[in-house]
Amino acid sequence: MKKSIFISITILAVGFFCLNRVQAASVHISSLKELVYYAHESNNNVKLKPGVYRLTDYLTPDSIEAKLKRNDFQYITFKGNNNTFNLEGVHIEIDTKLRELLKFPIHTNEIIVSGNGNILKGLKITCIGNGLSPGGATFEVAGENNKIEDFNITVRGSFPYGYGDLFGKGGPDVIRHKKQSGFLITGSYTRIIRCKLFMRSFGHGFYIQKEAGNIYFEDCYVEGEVRPTDEIIKETSGPAFDVKFRTWTPNREGKYIVTPGYMKSLCEDGFRTYGQNKSIHFKNCVAKNTRGGFELRTNGGVTLENCSVIGVERGFWFGNNAVAKNCKGDANYGPLLFMEGSNANVEIEVLPDESDRIVHALATIQGNNNKIILKSSKGKNRTKPLSILIGYTHPEHGEAMSPYGEGKCTKLQFKNTTGMPVIVGPMVSDCIIETIGAIGEDEGQNNTIKYLK
């Protein structure tokens, strides 16, 4: 009996303590100084008063000098664990000159979530000016089990801007770049929900590094800007003019020069993986006017549901074990699909949108044991023929102006209802190809070709 009473009292005491702790942990703040303080604490529910907060009002010359002395280069680091930060209606303006005042080392990321189990929601971040750094991201999630919701980030500050990757992208370069990317994930079990990126710098949008896995994106959007190569070669001064428009990759004639007729994205990839990231999931996500839409060359397995690409240089680029369901995109400025890996299951709707830009293929397909469906959009086909290349590789570095090579393709199950022609290369064997489009060339061996009505 005494033991039962003791247990009951203990439970009541713990419950009372927890209740008071929850009540005490609900915090309302109204300054960046307070936000930085609570970013280092744990187990709090923090709401920052809505409004515009200029980072230069917090990072004064004296505070910058102090940060330099302790080698603290980040603007804000969320080091604490198990916090919720309600930042709805909060707009942080980042004057990019701070990058130069803080003398960023290479790959310095500016706002970092390094703690675990946090929720951050509702924040708007706008970079202003064109301050440069040796390369980094505006926002990074480095801890595990964090959730980022309803962020809106505009990224600026890179050199040179206005040419995309025509002159390199980090080495080797014709023009030495200073890149600025958007949203980096290096922590596993991260969830990114309803976040938007507007890339006005040369760098990646959302990208995953350091073998981070179990990452989930839902309702996310990334947008870059595009520029015709015809416009670039009309310049009479500036970085491109200074190098006589020499590119770092050859065009289809073997010349290293900007070629008219193409469209270049001014940023890098919308969604990108590096290394062997495992269990990456995208749902209802969109990439617009980026270099690559979804460049997911990891062999660890990615899953896409209802994802779209619009006006990109290349749409979907997959490694091994990729799954894409109910995805769609156009081939306005470049191929919709590069299938590089094996054991993939991909279904993509081809939108009928067209442009006057040069595009050399609708898709290139290589690998082993892939299942791929390319279908028309509600019965509407493109009017300009654009070949589907089976047994061919992507061009060098994915550059649209460069030539394609031949690649081995075996045991492919392919269905084409787009009306676009199919070319089967000499390294294609043991494949089943069903098509409404014509077979332009067939140099493969032991393939079954079925013409659909």
N, C-alpha and C positions, 0 to 999 in steps of 0.2 A: 504493500500500500504506500509506504514511505517512498519507495523507488518510483512508483507511478506519479505521485505528487511532485517529486523532484523533476521528473522528465517534463511534466506539464508546465511547471514554472520555468524551466529552461527554455522550452519552446516559445512561451509567451515573452520571455525576456529577449530572445533572439529576434522574434518578430517585431517587438517594440523598437529594438535597436535598428533593424533594417528599415522600418517605416520612417524613423526619424532621419536615417541616413539618406533615404530617397528624397525626403522633403528638403533636407539641407543641400542636396546635390543639384537641385533645380536652380539655375543661376541665370539672371538677366544682366547683360553687359552692354556697353555703348561705346567701346573704343577698340582699336586694333591692339593697343597695349594690353588690355584685359584679355583679348582673344589669344594673344601670344602666351600669356600667363596660363590660361586654362588649357591651351594646346599641349602643355607639358604635364598637366595633371591627369588623373584617372577617375572613372566612375562618376562623371558629371553629366548633367543634361543642361546644355548651354544654349541660350538664345541671344544672338547679337541683334541689337536694334537696327531695323532697316534703314538704309541710307547709303550715300556714296562715301567711301573711305579711300583717301589717297595715300598710297604707301609712302610717299615722300613726306607726309605729315608725321609719320611714325619713325621712319628711318632718316633721322636728321644727320648732319655732318658729324656730330659728336658720337651718335650711336653707331654710325658706319665705321668710324675710327676704332671704336671698342670692338666691333665685330671682326674687323680685320686683325686686331691683335690676338684674338682667340681663334682665328681661322674658321669663323662661323659665317659662311657665305649665303646660306639660304635666307629667304625673306621670312618665312614662317615654317616651323617644323612641328607637326602634330605628333609628339612623342608619347603621349599618354595612351592608356588602354580603356576600352569599354566606355567611351564617351559618345554622346549624341550632340552634334552641333547643328542647330537650326539656324540657317543663314538665309532664310527666305527674305527676299527684298534687299539683300546686302549686295552692294556693287563695289568691288575693290579695283581701283585703277592703279596699274603698275606703270610708272614712267620707266621706260626701258634704259634710260641713262644710268639707272641704279646698277645695271649689270657691269658697266664700266667703272663706276665709283667703287664697287665692291671687288673689282679685279678678279672676276670669276676664273677659277681654274677650268680646264676643259671638262665637259660633261657635268657641269654644275646644274642641278635641277632646283627650281626656285621655291616652290611651295611643296612640301613633302609630308605625306602621312606615313610615319615610320612605326607608329604604335599598332596594336592589334585590336580587333573587335570594335572598331569605331564606325559611326554613321555620320556622314556629312551631307547636308542637303540644302539646295536652293541657292548656291553661291553663283554670282556673276563676276567674271574676271575679264578685264579689258587691258591689254597691253597698248600703250601709246608711245609714239616716237619710233625711232629706229636704232636704239642702243643695241650694241652687239656683244656677244660673248663667244668663246671658242666652241660653243655647242652644248646644248642641254635641252631640258623640257621645262615648260612653264609649270606643270603639275605632275607629281609622281605619287603613286601608291606603292610603298615599299614594304609595309607591314602585311600581316595576314588577316583574313576574315574581316576585311573592311568593306563598307558599302558606300558608294558615292551616288547621290541622286540629284537630278534636276540642276546640274551645273551647266553654265553657259560661258564658254571661254573663247575670247578672240586673241589670237597669237600674232605678234609682230616682232620684227627685228632680226634680219638675216642679211648676209651679203654673199654673192650678189642676188638681188631679188628681181624677178622678171624673166628668167630664162629656164626655170626648172632645173633638170639635171643635164642640160646640153653640154656644160663645161666641166662636169664631174659632180661627185656627191660625197666627197670625203677622202679621196685618194684612190687612184691617181687623179689629179685635176689639171685642167688647163688654166682655170682660175681657182685660186685657193678659197674655199668656202668657209663661212661662219654660219652654221645652221642653227635654227631654233625650232624645236619640235613642240608638240602640244601636250599630250597626256600619256605618260609612261607608266606601265604596270610591271613591277618586279616582285610583288608579293602575291603568293598563291591565295586561292579562295577569295578573290576580289569580285564584287558585284558592282557593275556600272549600269545605272538605270536612268533613262531619259536625259542623257547628257549630250550637249551640242558643242561642237568645235568649229570655229571659223578660222581657217588657216590663211593668214596673210603674211606668211614667212615661208622660207624653204626649209622643210623638215617634215617629219611624220606627224600624222594626226594622233590616233590611238595606236600604241605599239607595246609589245610585250617582250621583255628580255629576262635574262638570268634564270632560264629554265622555269619560270613561274608557270603554274598550272592551275586547273580548275577555276578558270576565269569565265564570268558570265556577263554578256552585254545584252541589254534589251532596250529597244526604242532609242537607240543612239544615232546621232547624225554628225557627219563631218563634211565640210565644204571647203574647197579651195577656189582658186581663180585659174583661168586658162588664157593663153595668148597664141595667136597664129605665128608660125615661124616666118611667114612673109613680112610681118610687122617687125620682127627682131632684126632681120637682115637689112632693113631700111635705116637703122640707126647710124648716125654720123659721128657719134662720140659715145663714151662709156666703156664698161668692162668688155662687152662682146666685141665692140669695134676695135678696142685696143689689142685683142688677140686675133684679129682678122677673122672672127667668127669660126675659129678652129674648134671642133668638138673633140670629146675624149673617146668617142666610139665612131666607127666608120659607117657611112651610109651604104646603100645597096650597090653603089658603084665603086666602093672601096675608098672613097674620099672622106677626109675628116673635116667636114664643113657643114654648117647649118644649111639644111635643104628646105626650100620652100614647099608649101602645100600641106604641112602637118600642123597639128595643134599640140601645144605643150601645156601641161599643168605646171603651175608655178610653185607647188608644194610637192611633197613626197607622197607616200601611200596613206590612204584613209585609215585602214585597219591592217596592221602588220605584225607578224610573229618573227622572232629571232631565236634560233636554237630549236631544241626538241621540246617545245611546250606541249603539255598533255591536257586533254579535256578542256578545250576552248569552245565556248558556245555563243553564238550570235542569234538573236531573235529580233525581227522587225528593225534591222539596222540599215542605214543608207549612207553611201559615199557618193558625193557629187563633185565633179571637176577636180578630182585628185589624180595623182599619177597612176597608182594602182588603187583599185577599189578595195578589194579584200586580197591582199598578198599574204597567203597563209601557207607557207611552204614547209611548215613543221611536219614531221612524220608521226607526231604523237596523237593525231586525231582531232579534227575540228568538225563542228556541226553548225550549219547555217539553216535558219528557218525564216522564210519570207523576207529575205534581204535583197537590196536593190543597188544597182550602180547606174549613175547618170553622167554622161559626158566625161568619162575618165579615159586615160591613155590605154589602160588594160583593166579588164573587169575583175575576174576571179582567177587566182593563181593558186593551185592546190598541190600539196605534197601527198604523202601516203595517207590512206584511211580517212579521207575527207568525206563528209556527207553534206549535201546541199539539197534542201527541199523547198519547192515553191519559190525559188529565187528568180530574179529577172534583171534585165539591163539592156542598154543599147550598145551599138558598136559605132557610135558617131565619130569618135576620134581614135579608136584602136580596137584590137580584138577583145571579145567578150570573155574568152576563156583560154587560159594556158593550163592544160592538164599535164603536170610533170611527174606526179607520183603514181602509185599503184593502189589497188584495192579500194578505189573510191566509188561512191554512189552519188551521182550528181544529176540534178534536174534543173534546167534553166530555161526561162521564157525569154525569147529574143524580141525586144521591142522594135517596132518598125521605123523608128526615128532614124533619119539620115542627115548627113551634112555634105559640104563640098570638100572636106578634108580627105587626104589620102589615107586609106586603111588597106592593109594587105591581106588580112584574113579575118574571118569571124571567130575561128578557134584553131588552136594547135593541140593535138592529142598524142601523147606517148604513154609509156608505162605498161603495166601488166594487170589483167583481170579487173579493169575498170568497167563500170556501168554508167553510161552517160546518155541523157536525153536532152536534146535541144529542140524546143517547140516554138511555134509561132504564137504571137500574142492575139488571142481571140480571133484566130483565122486571118489576121492581117500580117502579110509578109513584107519584108523589105522589097523595094523595087529594083535596087542595084544589086547585082550578084556579088557575093562575098564568100570566098571559098572556106570550107572547113577542111583543115589539113590534118589528116590522120597519118601518123608516123613522121611527124615533124616536130622540131623543138621550137621553143620561144626564141626570138632574136637575142643577140648578145646583150646582157644586162636588161633585157626587156625593152630595149630602145626601138621605137616604132620604125625609125629610118634604117635600121640595120637588117641584114638578111636573116632568113630562117635556115636552120640546119635540119638534117635528117635524124630521127630518133626511133629507137625500137619500140614497137607497139604490138602486144600479143594478147590474145584472149579478151579482146574488147567486145562488149555488148553495147552497140551504139544505135540510137534511134534519132532520126532527123526528120522533123515535120515542118521545117522552116522554109522549104523550097530552095534553099541555098545549095550550090554544088558541093560535092565531096571529092577530094583528091586523096587517093590512097598511095602512100609512098612505098619504096622497095623494102623497107624494114618492118612491114606490117604482115602479121601471119596469124592464122587461127582465130580470126575475128568474125563476128556477126554484125553486119551493117544493114540496117533498115532505113530507107530514105525515100522521101518524096522528091528531093532534089536530084539532079543528074550526077552521075559519076564522071567527073572530068578526066581523071586519069586513074588507072588501077595497075600498079606495079607490084602489088603484094603477092603473097603465096598462101594458098589453102584458106582463103577467106570466103564466107558466105554472104552474098549481097542480095537483098530482097528489096524490090521496088514497091512502095506503098502507093495506094490510090488516094 
